[in-house]
Amino acid sequence: MQNWKSYIESSSDVLKGKPRIKGTRIPVSLILGYLAEGRTIDDILKEFPDLRKEHISACLQYARDLAEYQVA
């Protein structure tokens, strides 16, 4: 299993710090929203030809890690 940190970055000067696919302005939230709407990975890859399946998988792993985060 890959580490999402290899594919996702956040910096305050791009997209107001929202997490995005490294080297792009494509926010993780956009990819997750497309998946929630029922779009397939192939649909997303057709719309964003610079993405790879690993990018989409990293978005899902990122979301999973956020969902498992526990505040002490």
PyMOL Python script that loads the backbone (N, CA, C, O; Angstrom):
from pymol import cmd

cmd.read_pdbstr("""\
ATOM      1  N   MET A   1       0.846  -1.179   0.000  1.00  0.00           N
ATOM      2  CA  MET A   1       0.000   0.000   0.000  1.00  0.00           C
ATOM      3  C   MET A   1       0.895   1.247   0.000  1.00  0.00           C
ATOM      4  O   MET A   1       1.870   1.331   0.747  1.00  0.00           O
ATOM      5  N   GLN A   2       0.547   2.186  -0.834  1.00  0.00           N
ATOM      6  CA  GLN A   2       1.317   3.420  -0.938  1.00  0.00           C
ATOM      7  C   GLN A   2       0.975   4.383   0.190  1.00  0.00           C
ATOM      8  O   GLN A   2      -0.049   4.234   0.857  1.00  0.00           O
ATOM      9  N   ASN A   3       1.817   5.344   0.393  1.00  0.00           N
ATOM     10  CA  ASN A   3       1.597   6.373   1.382  1.00  0.00           C
ATOM     11  C   ASN A   3       0.999   7.593   0.682  1.00  0.00           C
ATOM     12  O   ASN A   3       1.590   8.114  -0.264  1.00  0.00           O
ATOM     13  N   TRP A   4      -0.162   8.050   1.139  1.00  0.00           N
ATOM     14  CA  TRP A   4      -0.815   9.183   0.474  1.00  0.00           C
ATOM     15  C   TRP A   4       0.064  10.422   0.494  1.00  0.00           C
ATOM     16  O   TRP A   4      -0.081  11.290  -0.367  1.00  0.00           O
ATOM     17  N   LYS A   5       0.970  10.524   1.453  1.00  0.00           N
ATOM     18  CA  LYS A   5       1.827  11.707   1.551  1.00  0.00           C
ATOM     19  C   LYS A   5       2.766  11.835   0.353  1.00  0.00           C
ATOM     20  O   LYS A   5       3.330  12.903   0.116  1.00  0.00           O
ATOM     21  N   SER A   6       2.933  10.762  -0.391  1.00  0.00           N
ATOM     22  CA  SER A   6       3.750  10.817  -1.603  1.00  0.00           C
ATOM     23  C   SER A   6       3.015  11.503  -2.747  1.00  0.00           C
ATOM     24  O   SER A   6       3.635  11.895  -3.735  1.00  0.00           O
ATOM     25  N   TYR A   7       1.695  11.651  -2.621  1.00  0.00           N
ATOM     26  CA  TYR A   7       0.876  12.155  -3.727  1.00  0.00           C
ATOM     27  C   TYR A   7       0.059  13.395  -3.386  1.00  0.00           C
ATOM     28  O   TYR A   7      -0.495  14.027  -4.286  1.00  0.00           O
ATOM     29  N   ILE A   8      -0.027  13.754  -2.127  1.00  0.00           N
ATOM     30  CA  ILE A   8      -0.878  14.866  -1.706  1.00  0.00           C
ATOM     31  C   ILE A   8      -0.031  15.881  -0.949  1.00  0.00           C
ATOM     32  O   ILE A   8       0.819  15.525  -0.133  1.00  0.00           O
ATOM     33  N   GLU A   9      -0.288  17.164  -1.243  1.00  0.00           N
ATOM     34  CA  GLU A   9       0.428  18.226  -0.559  1.00  0.00           C
ATOM     35  C   GLU A   9      -0.533  19.367  -0.245  1.00  0.00           C
ATOM     36  O   GLU A   9      -1.647  19.433  -0.765  1.00  0.00           O
ATOM     37  N   SER A  10      -0.075  20.249   0.609  1.00  0.00           N
ATOM     38  CA  SER A  10      -0.847  21.417   0.983  1.00  0.00           C
ATOM     39  C   SER A  10       0.121  22.547   1.264  1.00  0.00           C
ATOM     40  O   SER A  10       1.106  22.374   1.982  1.00  0.00           O
ATOM     41  N   SER A  11      -0.163  23.701   0.695  1.00  0.00           N
ATOM     42  CA  SER A  11       0.646  24.885   0.980  1.00  0.00           C
ATOM     43  C   SER A  11      -0.271  26.101   0.977  1.00  0.00           C
ATOM     44  O   SER A  11      -1.201  26.187   0.176  1.00  0.00           O
ATOM     45  N   SER A  12      -0.007  27.018   1.863  1.00  0.00           N
ATOM     46  CA  SER A  12      -0.909  28.159   2.056  1.00  0.00           C
ATOM     47  C   SER A  12      -1.037  29.045   0.823  1.00  0.00           C
ATOM     48  O   SER A  12      -2.017  29.781   0.701  1.00  0.00           O
ATOM     49  N   ASP A  13      -0.083  28.995  -0.085  1.00  0.00           N
ATOM     50  CA  ASP A  13      -0.116  29.862  -1.262  1.00  0.00           C
ATOM     51  C   ASP A  13      -0.867  29.260  -2.456  1.00  0.00           C
ATOM     52  O   ASP A  13      -1.015  29.915  -3.488  1.00  0.00           O
ATOM     53  N   VAL A  14      -1.335  28.029  -2.320  1.00  0.00           N
ATOM     54  CA  VAL A  14      -2.090  27.385  -3.406  1.00  0.00           C
ATOM     55  C   VAL A  14      -3.412  26.861  -2.856  1.00  0.00           C
ATOM     56  O   VAL A  14      -3.429  26.106  -1.884  1.00  0.00           O
ATOM     57  N   LEU A  15      -4.514  27.261  -3.476  1.00  0.00           N
ATOM     58  CA  LEU A  15      -5.860  26.832  -3.079  1.00  0.00           C
ATOM     59  C   LEU A  15      -6.148  27.082  -1.591  1.00  0.00           C
ATOM     60  O   LEU A  15      -6.862  26.318  -0.940  1.00  0.00           O
ATOM     61  N   LYS A  16      -5.576  28.164  -1.082  1.00  0.00           N
ATOM     62  CA  LYS A  16      -5.785  28.549   0.324  1.00  0.00           C
ATOM     63  C   LYS A  16      -5.430  27.430   1.303  1.00  0.00           C
ATOM     64  O   LYS A  16      -6.026  27.310   2.374  1.00  0.00           O
ATOM     65  N   GLY A  17      -4.445  26.610   0.915  1.00  0.00           N
ATOM     66  CA  GLY A  17      -3.965  25.553   1.796  1.00  0.00           C
ATOM     67  C   GLY A  17      -4.750  24.260   1.745  1.00  0.00           C
ATOM     68  O   GLY A  17      -4.458  23.336   2.503  1.00  0.00           O
ATOM     69  N   LYS A  18      -5.744  24.171   0.866  1.00  0.00           N
ATOM     70  CA  LYS A  18      -6.507  22.920   0.761  1.00  0.00           C
ATOM     71  C   LYS A  18      -5.597  21.807   0.234  1.00  0.00           C
ATOM     72  O   LYS A  18      -4.755  22.057  -0.628  1.00  0.00           O
ATOM     73  N   PRO A  19      -5.755  20.593   0.739  1.00  0.00           N
ATOM     74  CA  PRO A  19      -4.952  19.475   0.225  1.00  0.00           C
ATOM     75  C   PRO A  19      -5.239  19.262  -1.261  1.00  0.00           C
ATOM     76  O   PRO A  19      -6.384  19.327  -1.709  1.00  0.00           O
ATOM     77  N   ARG A  20      -4.166  19.005  -2.012  1.00  0.00           N
ATOM     78  CA  ARG A  20      -4.304  18.836  -3.461  1.00  0.00           C
ATOM     79  C   ARG A  20      -3.313  17.784  -3.934  1.00  0.00           C
ATOM     80  O   ARG A  20      -2.373  17.419  -3.229  1.00  0.00           O
ATOM     81  N   ILE A  21      -3.553  17.310  -5.149  1.00  0.00           N
ATOM     82  CA  ILE A  21      -2.626  16.370  -5.776  1.00  0.00           C
ATOM     83  C   ILE A  21      -1.320  17.120  -6.031  1.00  0.00           C
ATOM     84  O   ILE A  21      -1.330  18.214  -6.596  1.00  0.00           O
ATOM     85  N   LYS A  22      -0.203  16.536  -5.615  1.00  0.00           N
ATOM     86  CA  LYS A  22       1.099  17.195  -5.781  1.00  0.00           C
ATOM     87  C   LYS A  22       1.322  17.633  -7.221  1.00  0.00           C
ATOM     88  O   LYS A  22       1.056  16.893  -8.168  1.00  0.00           O
ATOM     89  N   GLY A  23       1.818  18.858  -7.355  1.00  0.00           N
ATOM     90  CA  GLY A  23       2.155  19.380  -8.670  1.00  0.00           C
ATOM     91  C   GLY A  23       0.962  19.847  -9.478  1.00  0.00           C
ATOM     92  O   GLY A  23       1.106  20.197 -10.649  1.00  0.00           O
ATOM     93  N   THR A  24      -0.223  19.859  -8.867  1.00  0.00           N
ATOM     94  CA  THR A  24      -1.433  20.296  -9.575  1.00  0.00           C
ATOM     95  C   THR A  24      -2.211  21.279  -8.707  1.00  0.00           C
ATOM     96  O   THR A  24      -1.828  21.578  -7.576  1.00  0.00           O
ATOM     97  N   ARG A  25      -3.289  21.763  -9.255  1.00  0.00           N
ATOM     98  CA  ARG A  25      -4.251  22.565  -8.496  1.00  0.00           C
ATOM     99  C   ARG A  25      -5.556  21.781  -8.330  1.00  0.00           C
ATOM    100  O   ARG A  25      -6.620  22.372  -8.140  1.00  0.00           O
ATOM    101  N   ILE A  26      -5.471  20.472  -8.400  1.00  0.00           N
ATOM    102  CA  ILE A  26      -6.652  19.614  -8.266  1.00  0.00           C
ATOM    103  C   ILE A  26      -6.812  19.249  -6.794  1.00  0.00           C
ATOM    104  O   ILE A  26      -6.004  18.493  -6.254  1.00  0.00           O
ATOM    105  N   PRO A  27      -7.861  19.785  -6.131  1.00  0.00           N
ATOM    106  CA  PRO A  27      -8.034  19.487  -4.711  1.00  0.00           C
ATOM    107  C   PRO A  27      -8.515  18.065  -4.465  1.00  0.00           C
ATOM    108  O   PRO A  27      -9.265  17.494  -5.256  1.00  0.00           O
ATOM    109  N   VAL A  28      -8.068  17.517  -3.358  1.00  0.00           N
ATOM    110  CA  VAL A  28      -8.499  16.179  -2.945  1.00  0.00           C
ATOM    111  C   VAL A  28     -10.018  16.143  -2.830  1.00  0.00           C
ATOM    112  O   VAL A  28     -10.647  15.154  -3.204  1.00  0.00           O
ATOM    113  N   SER A  29     -10.603  17.209  -2.318  1.00  0.00           N
ATOM    114  CA  SER A  29     -12.061  17.249  -2.131  1.00  0.00           C
ATOM    115  C   SER A  29     -12.812  17.084  -3.451  1.00  0.00           C
ATOM    116  O   SER A  29     -13.896  16.501  -3.470  1.00  0.00           O
ATOM    117  N   LEU A  30     -12.260  17.583  -4.542  1.00  0.00           N
ATOM    118  CA  LEU A  30     -12.904  17.427  -5.849  1.00  0.00           C
ATOM    119  C   LEU A  30     -12.941  15.960  -6.257  1.00  0.00           C
ATOM    120  O   LEU A  30     -13.972  15.462  -6.708  1.00  0.00           O
ATOM    121  N   ILE A  31     -11.820  15.271  -6.100  1.00  0.00           N
ATOM    122  CA  ILE A  31     -11.758  13.852  -6.454  1.00  0.00           C
ATOM    123  C   ILE A  31     -12.713  13.048  -5.578  1.00  0.00           C
ATOM    124  O   ILE A  31     -13.447  12.194  -6.077  1.00  0.00           O
ATOM    125  N   LEU A  32     -12.704  13.319  -4.273  1.00  0.00           N
ATOM    126  CA  LEU A  32     -13.603  12.597  -3.365  1.00  0.00           C
ATOM    127  C   LEU A  32     -15.064  12.887  -3.696  1.00  0.00           C
ATOM    128  O   LEU A  32     -15.911  11.998  -3.611  1.00  0.00           O
ATOM    129  N   GLY A  33     -15.356  14.114  -4.070  1.00  0.00           N
ATOM    130  CA  GLY A  33     -16.717  14.470  -4.465  1.00  0.00           C
ATOM    131  C   GLY A  33     -17.157  13.716  -5.709  1.00  0.00           C
ATOM    132  O   GLY A  33     -18.288  13.236  -5.779  1.00  0.00           O
ATOM    133  N   TYR A  34     -16.276  13.612  -6.683  1.00  0.00           N
ATOM    134  CA  TYR A  34     -16.602  12.846  -7.888  1.00  0.00           C
ATOM    135  C   TYR A  34     -16.888  11.389  -7.546  1.00  0.00           C
ATOM    136  O   TYR A  34     -17.843  10.803  -8.055  1.00  0.00           O
ATOM    137  N   LEU A  35     -16.067  10.812  -6.691  1.00  0.00           N
ATOM    138  CA  LEU A  35     -16.292   9.420  -6.296  1.00  0.00           C
ATOM    139  C   LEU A  35     -17.621   9.275  -5.543  1.00  0.00           C
ATOM    140  O   LEU A  35     -18.349   8.302  -5.743  1.00  0.00           O
ATOM    141  N   ALA A  36     -17.929  10.237  -4.687  1.00  0.00           N
ATOM    142  CA  ALA A  36     -19.189  10.201  -3.933  1.00  0.00           C
ATOM    143  C   ALA A  36     -20.396  10.299  -4.849  1.00  0.00           C
ATOM    144  O   ALA A  36     -21.458   9.755  -4.545  1.00  0.00           O
ATOM    145  N   GLU A  37     -20.235  10.996  -5.976  1.00  0.00           N
ATOM    146  CA  GLU A  37     -21.319  11.116  -6.960  1.00  0.00           C
ATOM    147  C   GLU A  37     -21.495   9.853  -7.789  1.00  0.00           C
ATOM    148  O   GLU A  37     -22.457   9.729  -8.548  1.00  0.00           O
ATOM    149  N   GLY A  38     -20.558   8.913  -7.642  1.00  0.00           N
ATOM    150  CA  GLY A  38     -20.669   7.670  -8.392  1.00  0.00           C
ATOM    151  C   GLY A  38     -19.817   7.610  -9.647  1.00  0.00           C
ATOM    152  O   GLY A  38     -19.904   6.652 -10.416  1.00  0.00           O
ATOM    153  N   ARG A  39     -18.997   8.623  -9.856  1.00  0.00           N
ATOM    154  CA  ARG A  39     -18.115   8.561 -11.021  1.00  0.00           C
ATOM    155  C   ARG A  39     -17.068   7.480 -10.806  1.00  0.00           C
ATOM    156  O   ARG A  39     -16.641   7.233  -9.678  1.00  0.00           O
ATOM    157  N   THR A  40     -16.666   6.849 -11.871  1.00  0.00           N
ATOM    158  CA  THR A  40     -15.665   5.793 -11.785  1.00  0.00           C
ATOM    159  C   THR A  40     -14.263   6.391 -11.863  1.00  0.00           C
ATOM    160  O   THR A  40     -14.074   7.547 -12.243  1.00  0.00           O
ATOM    161  N   ILE A  41     -13.304   5.578 -11.495  1.00  0.00           N
ATOM    162  CA  ILE A  41     -11.916   6.010 -11.612  1.00  0.00           C
ATOM    163  C   ILE A  41     -11.599   6.342 -13.065  1.00  0.00           C
ATOM    164  O   ILE A  41     -10.925   7.334 -13.345  1.00  0.00           O
ATOM    165  N   ASP A  42     -12.078   5.526 -13.978  1.00  0.00           N
ATOM    166  CA  ASP A  42     -11.832   5.789 -15.399  1.00  0.00           C
ATOM    167  C   ASP A  42     -12.448   7.115 -15.841  1.00  0.00           C
ATOM    168  O   ASP A  42     -11.846   7.836 -16.637  1.00  0.00           O
ATOM    169  N   ASP A  43     -13.647   7.452 -15.332  1.00  0.00           N
ATOM    170  CA  ASP A  43     -14.269   8.739 -15.644  1.00  0.00           C
ATOM    171  C   ASP A  43     -13.368   9.895 -15.205  1.00  0.00           C
ATOM    172  O   ASP A  43     -13.161  10.858 -15.943  1.00  0.00           O
ATOM    173  N   ILE A  44     -12.845   9.774 -13.999  1.00  0.00           N
ATOM    174  CA  ILE A  44     -11.998  10.831 -13.444  1.00  0.00           C
ATOM    175  C   ILE A  44     -10.702  10.948 -14.235  1.00  0.00           C
ATOM    176  O   ILE A  44     -10.244  12.053 -14.525  1.00  0.00           O
ATOM    177  N   LEU A  45     -10.116   9.819 -14.580  1.00  0.00           N
ATOM    178  CA  LEU A  45      -8.868   9.842 -15.352  1.00  0.00           C
ATOM    179  C   LEU A  45      -9.076  10.437 -16.742  1.00  0.00           C
ATOM    180  O   LEU A  45      -8.170  11.074 -17.279  1.00  0.00           O
ATOM    181  N   LYS A  46     -10.250  10.240 -17.327  1.00  0.00           N
ATOM    182  CA  LYS A  46     -10.543  10.855 -18.628  1.00  0.00           C
ATOM    183  C   LYS A  46     -10.659  12.367 -18.497  1.00  0.00           C
ATOM    184  O   LYS A  46     -10.213  13.107 -19.374  1.00  0.00           O
ATOM    185  N   GLU A  47     -11.258  12.828 -17.400  1.00  0.00           N
ATOM    186  CA  GLU A  47     -11.427  14.265 -17.193  1.00  0.00           C
ATOM    187  C   GLU A  47     -10.113  14.952 -16.820  1.00  0.00           C
ATOM    188  O   GLU A  47      -9.889  16.111 -17.172  1.00  0.00           O
ATOM    189  N   PHE A  48      -9.251  14.233 -16.109  1.00  0.00           N
ATOM    190  CA  PHE A  48      -7.958  14.768 -15.679  1.00  0.00           C
ATOM    191  C   PHE A  48      -6.845  13.846 -16.173  1.00  0.00           C
ATOM    192  O   PHE A  48      -6.356  13.011 -15.413  1.00  0.00           O
ATOM    193  N   PRO A  49      -6.441  13.987 -17.428  1.00  0.00           N
ATOM    194  CA  PRO A  49      -5.480  13.044 -18.024  1.00  0.00           C
ATOM    195  C   PRO A  49      -4.109  13.032 -17.342  1.00  0.00           C
ATOM    196  O   PRO A  49      -3.347  12.084 -17.531  1.00  0.00           O
ATOM    197  N   ASP A  50      -3.781  14.050 -16.562  1.00  0.00           N
ATOM    198  CA  ASP A  50      -2.492  14.063 -15.870  1.00  0.00           C
ATOM    199  C   ASP A  50      -2.490  13.206 -14.610  1.00  0.00           C
ATOM    200  O   ASP A  50      -1.432  12.940 -14.039  1.00  0.00           O
ATOM    201  N   LEU A  51      -3.675  12.773 -14.173  1.00  0.00           N
ATOM    202  CA  LEU A  51      -3.770  11.941 -12.972  1.00  0.00           C
ATOM    203  C   LEU A  51      -3.537  10.476 -13.303  1.00  0.00           C
ATOM    204  O   LEU A  51      -3.693  10.038 -14.443  1.00  0.00           O
ATOM    205  N   ARG A  52      -3.158   9.732 -12.267  1.00  0.00           N
ATOM    206  CA  ARG A  52      -3.011   8.281 -12.374  1.00  0.00           C
ATOM    207  C   ARG A  52      -3.868   7.646 -11.283  1.00  0.00           C
ATOM    208  O   ARG A  52      -4.320   8.326 -10.363  1.00  0.00           O
ATOM    209  N   LYS A  53      -4.082   6.362 -11.393  1.00  0.00           N
ATOM    210  CA  LYS A  53      -4.883   5.653 -10.390  1.00  0.00           C
ATOM    211  C   LYS A  53      -4.300   5.828  -8.993  1.00  0.00           C
ATOM    212  O   LYS A  53      -5.041   5.871  -8.011  1.00  0.00           O
ATOM    213  N   GLU A  54      -2.989   5.928  -8.898  1.00  0.00           N
ATOM    214  CA  GLU A  54      -2.338   6.109  -7.598  1.00  0.00           C
ATOM    215  C   GLU A  54      -2.783   7.399  -6.919  1.00  0.00           C
ATOM    216  O   GLU A  54      -2.897   7.451  -5.695  1.00  0.00           O
ATOM    217  N   HIS A  55      -3.037   8.447  -7.717  1.00  0.00           N
ATOM    218  CA  HIS A  55      -3.504   9.713  -7.151  1.00  0.00           C
ATOM    219  C   HIS A  55      -4.887   9.542  -6.512  1.00  0.00           C
ATOM    220  O   HIS A  55      -5.141  10.060  -5.424  1.00  0.00           O
ATOM    221  N   ILE A  56      -5.757   8.830  -7.176  1.00  0.00           N
ATOM    222  CA  ILE A  56      -7.109   8.636  -6.666  1.00  0.00           C
ATOM    223  C   ILE A  56      -7.081   7.751  -5.424  1.00  0.00           C
ATOM    224  O   ILE A  56      -7.794   8.008  -4.453  1.00  0.00           O
ATOM    225  N   SER A  57      -6.273   6.733  -5.459  1.00  0.00           N
ATOM    226  CA  SER A  57      -6.109   5.871  -4.296  1.00  0.00           C
ATOM    227  C   SER A  57      -5.574   6.670  -3.110  1.00  0.00           C
ATOM    228  O   SER A  57      -6.013   6.469  -1.977  1.00  0.00           O
ATOM    229  N   ALA A  58      -4.637   7.564  -3.361  1.00  0.00           N
ATOM    230  CA  ALA A  58      -4.075   8.398  -2.295  1.00  0.00           C
ATOM    231  C   ALA A  58      -5.154   9.294  -1.681  1.00  0.00           C
ATOM    232  O   ALA A  58      -5.157   9.514  -0.470  1.00  0.00           O
ATOM    233  N   CYS A  59      -6.058   9.805  -2.495  1.00  0.00           N
ATOM    234  CA  CYS A  59      -7.168  10.624  -1.980  1.00  0.00           C
ATOM    235  C   CYS A  59      -8.041   9.810  -1.030  1.00  0.00           C
ATOM    236  O   CYS A  59      -8.454  10.304   0.020  1.00  0.00           O
ATOM    237  N   LEU A  60      -8.316   8.574  -1.398  1.00  0.00           N
ATOM    238  CA  LEU A  60      -9.134   7.707  -0.537  1.00  0.00           C
ATOM    239  C   LEU A  60      -8.397   7.369   0.756  1.00  0.00           C
ATOM    240  O   LEU A  60      -9.005   7.342   1.826  1.00  0.00           O
ATOM    241  N   GLN A  61      -7.111   7.115   0.667  1.00  0.00           N
ATOM    242  CA  GLN A  61      -6.323   6.831   1.868  1.00  0.00           C
ATOM    243  C   GLN A  61      -6.268   8.054   2.782  1.00  0.00           C
ATOM    244  O   GLN A  61      -6.344   7.927   4.004  1.00  0.00           O
ATOM    245  N   TYR A  62      -6.136   9.228   2.188  1.00  0.00           N
ATOM    246  CA  TYR A  62      -6.132  10.475   2.951  1.00  0.00           C
ATOM    247  C   TYR A  62      -7.451  10.622   3.711  1.00  0.00           C
ATOM    248  O   TYR A  62      -7.452  10.933   4.902  1.00  0.00           O
ATOM    249  N   ALA A  63      -8.556  10.402   3.031  1.00  0.00           N
ATOM    250  CA  ALA A  63      -9.871  10.504   3.665  1.00  0.00           C
ATOM    251  C   ALA A  63     -10.022   9.476   4.786  1.00  0.00           C
ATOM    252  O   ALA A  63     -10.579   9.787   5.839  1.00  0.00           O
ATOM    253  N   ARG A  64      -9.538   8.270   4.572  1.00  0.00           N
ATOM    254  CA  ARG A  64      -9.603   7.235   5.603  1.00  0.00           C
ATOM    255  C   ARG A  64      -8.817   7.651   6.835  1.00  0.00           C
ATOM    256  O   ARG A  64      -9.287   7.492   7.962  1.00  0.00           O
ATOM    257  N   ASP A  65      -7.626   8.180   6.620  1.00  0.00           N
ATOM    258  CA  ASP A  65      -6.815   8.624   7.756  1.00  0.00           C
ATOM    259  C   ASP A  65      -7.492   9.749   8.521  1.00  0.00           C
ATOM    260  O   ASP A  65      -7.438   9.776   9.751  1.00  0.00           O
ATOM    261  N   LEU A  66      -8.126  10.673   7.821  1.00  0.00           N
ATOM    262  CA  LEU A  66      -8.855  11.733   8.511  1.00  0.00           C
ATOM    263  C   LEU A  66     -10.028  11.178   9.320  1.00  0.00           C
ATOM    264  O   LEU A  66     -10.299  11.634  10.430  1.00  0.00           O
ATOM    265  N   ALA A  67     -10.711  10.199   8.753  1.00  0.00           N
ATOM    266  CA  ALA A  67     -11.864   9.604   9.449  1.00  0.00           C
ATOM    267  C   ALA A  67     -11.440   8.828  10.696  1.00  0.00           C
ATOM    268  O   ALA A  67     -12.217   8.701  11.642  1.00  0.00           O
ATOM    269  N   GLU A  68     -10.223   8.315  10.701  1.00  0.00           N
ATOM    270  CA  GLU A  68      -9.732   7.550  11.834  1.00  0.00           C
ATOM    271  C   GLU A  68      -9.024   8.419  12.881  1.00  0.00           C
ATOM    272  O   GLU A  68      -8.665   7.931  13.952  1.00  0.00           O
ATOM    273  N   TYR A  69      -8.827   9.691  12.574  1.00  0.00           N
ATOM    274  CA  TYR A  69      -8.125  10.589  13.483  1.00  0.00           C
ATOM    275  C   TYR A  69      -8.896  10.749  14.783  1.00  0.00           C
ATOM    276  O   TYR A  69     -10.106  10.976  14.777  1.00  0.00           O
ATOM    277  N   GLN A  70      -8.192  10.631  15.882  1.00  0.00           N
ATOM    278  CA  GLN A  70      -8.819  10.761  17.195  1.00  0.00           C
ATOM    279  C   GLN A  70      -8.194  11.932  17.948  1.00  0.00           C
ATOM    280  O   GLN A  70      -6.973  12.079  18.004  1.00  0.00           O
ATOM    281  N   VAL A  71      -9.051  12.747  18.516  1.00  0.00           N
ATOM    282  CA  VAL A  71      -8.582  13.860  19.323  1.00  0.00           C
ATOM    283  C   VAL A  71      -8.416  13.363  20.751  1.00  0.00           C
ATOM    284  O   VAL A  71      -9.322  12.751  21.317  1.00  0.00           O
ATOM    285  N   ALA A  72      -7.268  13.629  21.318  1.00  0.00           N
ATOM    286  CA  ALA A  72      -6.988  13.141  22.685  1.00  0.00           C
ATOM    287  C   ALA A  72      -7.665  14.015  23.724  1.00  0.00           C
ATOM    288  O   ALA A  72      -7.542  13.758  24.922  1.00  0.00           O
TER     289      ALA A  72
END
""", "prot")
cmd.dss("prot")
cmd.show_as("cartoon", "prot")
cmd.util.cbc("prot")
cmd.orient("prot")
